[in-house]
Amino acid sequence: MLAEEYHNIRTQTERLCQPLKTEDYVPQPVEFTSPPKWHLAHTTWFFEEMILKSYFKGYTNFHDKYGFLFNSYYQHVGERTFRAHRGHMTRPTVEEIFEYRRYVDEHMQTLLNQSPASEVIELTILGLNHEQQHQELLLTDLKYTLSLNPLFPVYKQDFCLVDDQENKEGWISVNEGIYEIGHDGNGFCFDNERERHKVFVQDYSISSNLVTNREYMAFMNDGGYKKFELWHDEGWSWVQSEGIYHPLYWHFTDDQWFHFTLAGLQPINPDAALSHVSFYEASAFANWKALRLPTEFEWEIASDRFDWGRRWEWTNSAYLPYPGFAIAPGAVGEYNGKFMINQMVLRGGSRATANNHTRKTYRNFFHPHYQWQYSGVRLAK
């Protein structure tokens, strides 16, 4: 029942916030992250703006200014606060944002219990998947913020998320041929997963396992961050200008590598899957191994033959529209299509991703220098 699913997903967002203190809800140390308070409000704004204002007769906005404060990038909707200023707002308070969520949830539950129109059902399902995306972003953004604190604070004792070990070896071979790519069936998918279409691939192999911390340490020890010939030109410029010489959250102390996790600062397990590397780093490591990253099509074709879902896996594919892709009218059309430039595709989901949120056709995308997601590496040849 959709009303029950709505309740469960909205409750999970608030459950993720239970370990937080009031001070944790507000900071935004860099532009690409958002404060937990903003995530809570923006996901609520989505239901208010996209559904309640149009489909709930007589609906009154909780606050006339919240549309400006919590719109993310929807030009159709109107003006919005500058992205880098999301953490400047000490008001509305955290308590007021939770009141906002309760207000919108009450109206949404009323609407969902009244045999809603198909448009309402479709938009609600989209909104719930949007909320699940923000559940993951809430965790990754929070981790980045907490990592800047020299006390290395603990979000939750049993919430490391990067301690899972690799236990498979070998290569999966795929024969040359024509394969179908993209979402198939009647279940939910984002518009960037359509239209389903055919691609041709040559013979290739893809690794059964993700790259481990131990393997990446070997790359580092061999001077991987100092060998310009391994890097894309933009990647080398990034390494040089930003002083990058290890994955995000790694710290070398007392002759040992540690990393910051949501369970605090911990020794790195060499046999755990690598995490928090950029596309530039993933590509340079692949070059160092005399291998390469798979394309997103190669990844999808082989995905039924290996375990995935623990790290977002960088592919060597630029984020572009599929044949037949069309931008939907109105604000919903701004969800994916306008970002199809200068970004790389990741596949597979991660341990920070909401349960039952990913599919083998799911296409995530980020700029190639970002490290703050739970991103890893699977090699191909």
Secondary structure as GFF3:
##gff-version 3
##sequence-region A 1 381
A	DSSP	alpha_helix	2	16	.	.	.	ID=ss1
A	DSSP	three_ten_helix	22	25	.	.	.	ID=ss2
A	DSSP	alpha_helix	36	47	.	.	.	ID=ss3
A	DSSP	pi_helix	48	52	.	.	.	ID=ss4
A	DSSP	alpha_helix	53	55	.	.	.	ID=ss5
A	DSSP	alpha_helix	66	70	.	.	.	ID=ss6
A	DSSP	three_ten_helix	83	88	.	.	.	ID=ss7
A	DSSP	alpha_helix	94	112	.	.	.	ID=ss8
A	DSSP	alpha_helix	118	147	.	.	.	ID=ss9
A	DSSP	beta_strand	171	174	.	.	.	ID=ss10
A	DSSP	beta_strand	177	181	.	.	.	ID=ss11
A	DSSP	three_ten_helix	191	193	.	.	.	ID=ss12
A	DSSP	beta_strand	197	201	.	.	.	ID=ss13
A	DSSP	beta_strand	204	207	.	.	.	ID=ss14
A	DSSP	alpha_helix	213	221	.	.	.	ID=ss15
A	DSSP	three_ten_helix	224	226	.	.	.	ID=ss16
A	DSSP	three_ten_helix	228	230	.	.	.	ID=ss17
A	DSSP	alpha_helix	233	242	.	.	.	ID=ss18
A	DSSP	beta_strand	250	253	.	.	.	ID=ss19
A	DSSP	beta_strand	256	261	.	.	.	ID=ss20
A	DSSP	beta_strand	264	267	.	.	.	ID=ss21
A	DSSP	alpha_helix	279	288	.	.	.	ID=ss22
A	DSSP	alpha_helix	296	302	.	.	.	ID=ss23
A	DSSP	three_ten_helix	303	305	.	.	.	ID=ss24
A	DSSP	beta_strand	312	318	.	.	.	ID=ss25
A	DSSP	three_ten_helix	331	334	.	.	.	ID=ss26
A	DSSP	three_ten_helix	337	339	.	.	.	ID=ss27
A	DSSP	beta_strand	344	347	.	.	.	ID=ss28
A	DSSP	beta_strand	364	366	.	.	.	ID=ss29
A	DSSP	beta_strand	375	376	.	.	.	ID=ss30
###
